[in-house]
Amino acid sequence: MSHAKFDRFPTPAHSTNRLFYIQRSSNANTVVYDANLLPNKSLNPKRPVYTYWIRFDEQGQKEELTTIQRTLAYGLYTNPIPAEHNTFEGYFLAYRKRKFVVKLDAKGNPIALFPINNKLNILKRVYVSVDETNLMPSVNYIELFGKDVVTGKDVYERFKP
């Protein structure tokens, strides 16, 4: 399931806390979403997901999101799910139509479950095709890449938001 346009971007270095990352057609800079784990390996209830840039178009440095990026574009809203220990439901502030779940799997690894093809699957990466010809950029389409939560097989969906 390789897409040539996506492959021109560098892949963020592997991390055991990595949930998923977002890349856009506009440049190689990548927004990374990692699980924010406490020393006891549980998700931090105040901020279960740590979001930041890897500025591949510069020196590949890690950089915090600006307040506007965090509150409008790439930020997440998360809330604990009371019935499930150390499990959080959330959504992207820029796209609230699909809710996701962040939790630890049976082996204690952090995962983000996201609706891909109308089924909760493990989200690994997102590609956003952006149209920047107008004053306000718009999204042409979004591609979701993940793994089936049961079989581990690759899953993919492309949609227009």
LUMVEXDO-714258 format. One line per field, with one value per atom (N, C-alpha, C): residue number from 1; residue in one letter; atom name; x, y, z. Coordinates in steps of 0.05 Angstrom, whole numbers. Example, Ala and Ser with C-alpha at 12.3 -4.5 7.8 and 13.67 -1.06 7.14 Angstrom:
BEGIN
zator: 1 1 1 2 2 2
kolfi: A A A S S S
numar: N CA C N CA C
X: 264 246 264 257 273 258
Y: -114 -90 -66 -45 -21 1
Z: 156 156 156 142 143 157
This chain:
BEGIN
zator: 1 1 1 2 2 2 3 3 3 4 4 4 5 5 5 6 6 6 7 7 7 8 8 8 9 9 9 10 10 10 11 11 11 12 12 12 13 13 13 14 14 14 15 15 15 16 16 16 17 17 17 18 18 18 19 19 19 20 20 20 21 21 21 22 22 22 23 23 23 24 24 24 25 25 25 26 26 26 27 27 27 28 28 28 29 29 29 30 30 30 31 31 31 32 32 32 33 33 33 34 34 34 35 35 35 36 36 36 37 37 37 38 38 38 39 39 39 40 40 40 41 41 41 42 42 42 43 43 43 44 44 44 45 45 45 46 46 46 47 47 47 48 48 48 49 49 49 50 50 50 51 51 51 52 52 52 53 53 53 54 54 54 55 55 55 56 56 56 57 57 57 58 58 58 59 59 59 60 60 60 61 61 61 62 62 62 63 63 63 64 64 64 65 65 65 66 66 66 67 67 67 68 68 68 69 69 69 70 70 70 71 71 71 72 72 72 73 73 73 74 74 74 75 75 75 76 76 76 77 77 77 78 78 78 79 79 79 80 80 80 81 81 81 82 82 82 83 83 83 84 84 84 85 85 85 86 86 86 87 87 87 88 88 88 89 89 89 90 90 90 91 91 91 92 92 92 93 93 93 94 94 94 95 95 95 96 96 96 97 97 97 98 98 98 99 99 99 100 100 100 101 101 101 102 102 102 103 103 103 104 104 104 105 105 105 106 106 106 107 107 107 108 108 108 109 109 109 110 110 110 111 111 111 112 112 112 113 113 113 114 114 114 115 115 115 116 116 116 117 117 117 118 118 118 119 119 119 120 120 120 121 121 121 122 122 122 123 123 123 124 124 124 125 125 125 126 126 126 127 127 127 128 128 128 129 129 129 130 130 130 131 131 131 132 132 132 133 133 133 134 134 134 135 135 135 136 136 136 137 137 137 138 138 138 139 139 139 140 140 140 141 141 141 142 142 142 143 143 143 144 144 144 145 145 145 146 146 146 147 147 147 148 148 148 149 149 149 150 150 150 151 151 151 152 152 152 153 153 153 154 154 154 155 155 155 156 156 156 157 157 157 158 158 158 159 159 159 160 160 160 161 161 161
kolfi: M M M S S S H H H A A A K K K F F F D D D R R R F F F P P P T T T P P P A A A H H H S S S T T T N N N R R R L L L F F F Y Y Y I I I Q Q Q R R R S S S S S S N N N A A A N N N T T T V V V V V V Y Y Y D D D A A A N N N L L L L L L P P P N N N K K K S S S L L L N N N P P P K K K R R R P P P V V V Y Y Y T T T Y Y Y W W W I I I R R R F F F D D D E E E Q Q Q G G G Q Q Q K K K E E E E E E L L L T T T T T T I I I Q Q Q R R R T T T L L L A A A Y Y Y G G G L L L Y Y Y T T T N N N P P P I I I P P P A A A E E E H H H N N N T T T F F F E E E G G G Y Y Y F F F L L L A A A Y Y Y R R R K K K R R R K K K F F F V V V V V V K K K L L L D D D A A A K K K G G G N N N P P P I I I A A A L L L F F F P P P I I I N N N N N N K K K L L L N N N I I I L L L K K K R R R V V V Y Y Y V V V S S S V V V D D D E E E T T T N N N L L L M M M P P P S S S V V V N N N Y Y Y I I I E E E L L L F F F G G G K K K D D D V V V V V V T T T G G G K K K D D D V V V Y Y Y E E E R R R F F F K K K P P P
numar: N CA C N CA C N CA C N CA C N CA C N CA C N CA C N CA C N CA C N CA C N CA C N CA C N CA C N CA C N CA C N CA C N CA C N CA C N CA C N CA C N CA C N CA C N CA C N CA C N CA C N CA C N CA C N CA C N CA C N CA C N CA C N CA C N CA C N CA C N CA C N CA C N CA C N CA C N CA C N CA C N CA C N CA C N CA C N CA C N CA C N CA C N CA C N CA C N CA C N CA C N CA C N CA C N CA C N CA C N CA C N CA C N CA C N CA C N CA C N CA C N CA C N CA C N CA C N CA C N CA C N CA C N CA C N CA C N CA C N CA C N CA C N CA C N CA C N CA C N CA C N CA C N CA C N CA C N CA C N CA C N CA C N CA C N CA C N CA C N CA C N CA C N CA C N CA C N CA C N CA C N CA C N CA C N CA C N CA C N CA C N CA C N CA C N CA C N CA C N CA C N CA C N CA C N CA C N CA C N CA C N CA C N CA C N CA C N CA C N CA C N CA C N CA C N CA C N CA C N CA C N CA C N CA C N CA C N CA C N CA C N CA C N CA C N CA C N CA C N CA C N CA C N CA C N CA C N CA C N CA C N CA C N CA C N CA C N CA C N CA C N CA C N CA C N CA C N CA C N CA C N CA C N CA C N CA C N CA C N CA C N CA C N CA C N CA C N CA C N CA C N CA C N CA C N CA C N CA C N CA C N CA C N CA C N CA C N CA C N CA C N CA C
X: 17 0 18 34 53 42 43 34 58 65 90 92 71 73 79 68 73 102 113 139 162 156 177 182 165 169 185 202 216 196 203 187 199 183 194 207 229 242 223 226 208 209 186 184 163 169 150 125 127 103 87 97 84 56 37 10 7 11 9 21 23 33 18 19 5 25 23 39 20 29 13 27 12 24 41 36 49 79 88 117 121 147 153 151 146 144 121 125 107 97 71 60 58 71 73 55 42 24 35 46 57 40 39 27 44 31 44 42 63 62 74 63 74 95 111 132 121 96 85 73 79 71 41 27 -1 -3 -24 -28 -32 -20 -24 -53 -68 -97 -101 -82 -85 -80 -62 -54 -44 -62 -54 -38 -40 -26 -8 17 36 39 34 34 56 72 94 102 118 128 155 160 187 190 208 211 231 222 240 249 233 241 263 270 291 314 321 342 331 305 294 290 289 287 258 256 230 222 197 188 159 153 126 107 82 61 56 49 41 13 5 -22 -44 -41 -61 -61 -37 -36 -49 -44 -54 -84 -95 -124 -141 -130 -146 -139 -114 -107 -101 -82 -72 -78 -90 -95 -117 -117 -137 -152 -177 -193 -195 -187 -189 -203 -218 -233 -231 -228 -228 -255 -253 -278 -281 -302 -304 -305 -318 -321 -296 -276 -252 -228 -213 -189 -168 -158 -135 -141 -166 -175 -188 -181 -191 -204 -225 -239 -231 -229 -222 -229 -222 -225 -205 -200 -183 -200 -189 -204 -211 -195 -200 -220 -225 -243 -256 -280 -293 -312 -314 -334 -327 -302 -294 -279 -291 -278 -258 -237 -218 -215 -202 -197 -167 -156 -128 -127 -112 -109 -84 -80 -58 -70 -56 -66 -60 -66 -63 -34 -15 14 25 7 15 26 23 32 10 17 -3 -13 -39 -51 -73 -77 -100 -118 -143 -163 -179 -181 -194 -212 -236 -253 -240 -233 -223 -242 -255 -275 -297 -306 -328 -323 -298 -291 -267 -267 -244 -220 -199 -174 -152 -128 -105 -94 -95 -86 -55 -42 -12 -3 -16 -8 -31 -29 -49 -35 -46 -36 -58 -53 -73 -63 -80 -74 -87 -70 -78 -78 -99 -101 -94 -71 -63 -64 -81 -83 -99 -117 -133 -121 -132 -123 -124 -146 -149 -144 -125 -120 -144 -149 -171 -160 -175 -166 -179 -162 -172 -183 -166 -174 -155 -164 -148 -145 -121 -116 -108 -121 -116 -102 -80 -66 -65 -72 -73 -70 -76 -76 -102 -112 -136 -130 -147 -142 -141 -155 -156 -134 -133 -115 -88 -85 -59 -54 -73 -70 -72 -59 -60 -89 -97 -123 -118 -135 -131 -158 -161 -185 -177 -189 -186 -213 -216 -242 -238 -260 -260 -276 -263 -277 -300
Y: -23 0 25 27 50 70 95 117 134 137 151 179 194 222 222 203 201 193 176 165 186 209 229 243 238 250 231 242 225 214 191 179 186 195 200 176 179 157 142 116 99 107 106 110 91 80 61 76 103 118 129 125 136 125 144 136 138 162 166 193 198 224 234 260 272 286 281 295 308 331 346 350 354 357 382 402 428 427 410 408 383 377 352 354 378 380 362 349 327 333 329 332 304 301 275 274 252 248 223 229 207 205 180 176 190 204 218 200 184 164 174 166 172 151 155 135 107 105 78 66 78 69 72 87 93 120 124 150 172 195 218 228 227 234 264 281 310 315 300 304 278 260 233 233 254 254 279 275 297 301 325 332 352 348 366 363 382 381 367 354 348 365 384 404 393 372 360 380 401 421 439 437 454 435 433 414 388 383 359 361 385 389 385 379 377 405 411 438 437 453 453 466 458 471 499 518 544 541 561 561 558 573 571 543 532 505 485 488 470 472 497 501 499 504 504 481 476 458 429 426 398 389 406 399 378 366 345 353 344 346 317 312 285 286 265 262 233 228 200 186 161 145 132 140 131 101 87 58 42 55 40 53 38 48 58 82 93 93 100 102 129 140 168 168 184 189 217 222 249 253 277 285 307 310 332 357 379 404 414 408 416 398 374 355 338 346 333 311 305 285 256 250 223 224 209 208 184 187 165 158 136 126 122 132 127 110 88 70 53 36 16 -10 -24 -50 -71 -96 -118 -121 -113 -115 -89 -69 -45 -24 -29 -9 11 37 57 55 57 57 78 87 105 90 86 73 94 93 114 100 112 100 102 78 75 55 63 46 38 57 53 32 27 8 19 16 26 9 22 9 25 13 27 47 72 93 95 96 98 124 132 157 168 195 210 227 227 245 264 290 310 324 322 337 364 385 412 428 444 462 490 501 527 549 544 564 589 586 608 620 642 656 637 624 604 576 562 535 517 498 479 451 431 403 390 379 364 337 322 296 289 269 258 228 218 189 180 157 145 118 114 88 76 51 38 8 -4 -33 -43 -65 -77 -86 -78 -83 -113 -130 -158 -173 -169 -185 -172 -146 -133 -126 -132 -126 -96 -86 -58 -50 -27 -16 13 21 47 58 85 98 126 134 162 174 199 212 242 255 284 294 311 320 339
Z: 0 0 0 -20 -21 -41 -33 -50 -56 -81 -89 -77 -78 -68 -38 -24 5 11 -6 -2 -5 -16 -19 8 28 55 72 89 109 129 140 161 188 207 234 246 260 273 291 292 308 338 350 379 391 414 426 435 438 447 423 399 375 371 368 361 331 320 291 284 258 249 225 220 198 180 153 134 113 102 84 58 36 10 8 26 23 29 48 54 71 77 91 121 131 161 170 192 201 229 234 260 272 296 309 334 337 360 376 399 416 441 452 478 499 517 539 564 567 589 614 637 663 669 690 697 701 710 715 689 666 639 633 649 643 629 614 600 620 614 632 629 651 649 641 648 641 612 600 572 561 552 544 518 502 476 475 467 464 434 425 396 391 370 364 334 324 297 295 273 264 239 240 218 197 182 162 141 135 115 126 151 163 170 196 204 216 212 223 253 263 292 302 328 341 350 347 353 364 384 396 375 377 361 372 355 365 377 392 405 383 361 340 327 322 311 330 356 376 379 377 383 357 334 310 290 286 264 273 290 296 324 340 368 371 394 400 425 426 450 460 485 497 523 529 553 562 588 597 592 586 584 611 626 654 658 640 643 636 624 616 628 643 657 637 642 626 596 589 561 556 533 528 501 499 474 465 439 431 402 393 365 358 333 323 325 335 336 308 288 261 246 257 244 265 273 296 288 263 254 262 265 272 299 318 345 345 361 364 393 398 425 428 450 456 481 480 503 500 519 517 508 490 481 502 496 516 525 508 514 527 532 544 525 499 479 473 472 466 437 433 406 404 380 374 355 364 348 334 308 292 271 266 245 218 207 180 166 145 132 151 167 186 207 214 234 250 276 292 286 275 269 281 282 293 272 279 260 263 240 239 227 205 192 176 171 157 136 112 91 83 83 76 50 30 5 8 7 12 -14 -18 -41 -30 -38 -27 -49 -69 -91 -82 -63 -53 -28 -19 5 29 32 54 43 53 43 49 31 35 31 40 38 14 -4 -27 -17 -2 9 31 47 69 65 69 67 95 103 129 125 139 137 165 167 193 192 215 217 229 218 229 258 276 304 311 295 301 285 258 241 238 243 239 210 192 163 159 138 131 123 131 123 112 94 80 73 76 67 58 35 25 24 35 35 32 24 22 47 64 88 82
